[in-house]
Amino acid sequence: MSVSVRIDDTLVEEARAAAKAEFRTVQGQIEFWAKVGRAALDNPDLPASFIAESLMAMKEPREQAEPFVPRTRKSK
């Protein structure tokens, strides 16, 4: 579904710069920011950077994922 939305020119230019750095389209960048913002509102105790990284990790192909390795192990 495609919907036309008016967005401030300054925000579009910021999205254009971020999109270029993140290898996304401007539309994709704005959608990503919206998803991060929505998740941040739903999870106010989590840092936005953690949310953004989690969303990006969820889009990685499973075969490229690295196994989770805990930083420390509790001794018995």
Secondary structure as UniProt FT lines:
FT   HELIX           9..22
FT   HELIX           26..42
FT   TURN            44..45
FT   HELIX           48..58
FT   HELIX           62..64
//
